[in-house]
Amino acid sequence: METKVLLPTAENINTVGSALRNGELVGVPTETVYGLAANALDGEAVKSIFEAKGRPADNPLIVHISDISQIERFDLVSEIPENAKMLMKAFWPGPLTIIMKKGAVPDEVTAGLDTVAVRFPSHPVTARIITAADVPLAAPSANTSGKPSPTTARHVLHDMNGRIPYIVDGGACEVGVESTVITVAGETPCLLRPGGVTLEQLEGVIGHVDVADAVLHQLKEGQTAASPGMKYKHYAPSAHIVLIKADDKKYIEYVNERASSGTAALCYDEDCERLSVRTYPYGAKEDYAAQSNRIFDVLRRIDEDGVKTVYGRCPETGGLAMAVYNRLIRAAGFEVIELA
């Protein structure tokens, strides 16, 4: 199969809209990361997402819409709780996914769960594609399963060349990490994956929100993944990543003591001049938006450069930094060294 990278012209949008409606896969831009989209109402089309990605079928997908009215029109959920309506009003369109009790959504989308994850992305090209397709789109990140998520069309082509017919190039993603996922299907709202909408912002709208243990820790053996991105190892380059939890001085000393041709540092911008290994800065120490925007691109560059071992700065866990921590802890397979 030849994979074509298309600019988002009106003609091309209509082409990919028709392809999606007819069961084909398309790489689409969003404000978070690029998605691998299929008709969410077509179970067979959704199955092909898992095949293209090499993704386990027990990992649920997110359904993307371009208008809130499509939730009812396509019978996506059985009911919309009041707190979900408040979140939609505050953060949609935007990088927030809301999990509710499912309606007439194929089991292939929800991994057999009785809930469905729904998102209304803010990227204008995404909205045009969904509108042209005239169906909601199931779309995980458009990468090979377990690898860093794609934030440019070039990244998608690298992973999906020959596997899908089209990729729409909508430019670099603004947020850089996947959407925040919150479930309102239980008694208390619970954050399942941090992203561009922070825990603090959510609580500012609906009050207390629980945080799932798997956000900052490893999913327990046998535990069901209620949201994408909760699995053990995820977002990982081929290099061996070790996170170092330490102050500036101890981190620099630790990495420099282990300097060799095959090692590198995944560090803050301020660290670079003090390190004696190849550096991959992913943002200033307290610029969490920049860290979020750059982290997946940096992880992909590590792979491209053939680095063997990477010593990463362990980020903070509050605000938008929680999203970066969540991705890096999984990229490292939860291998963290804490220096007292």
Helices and strands as residue ranges (DSSP letters): E 4-6, H 10-21, E 26-28, E 35-39, H 43-53, E 62-64, H 69-73, H 82-91, E 96-101, H 107-110, E 115-119, H 124-133, E 137-138, H 153-160, E 166-168, E 180-183, E 190-193, H 199-206, E 210-211, G 213-215, E 240-245, H 248-257, E 263-267, G 269-274, E 278-281, H 288-304, E 309-313, H 321-331, E 336-338
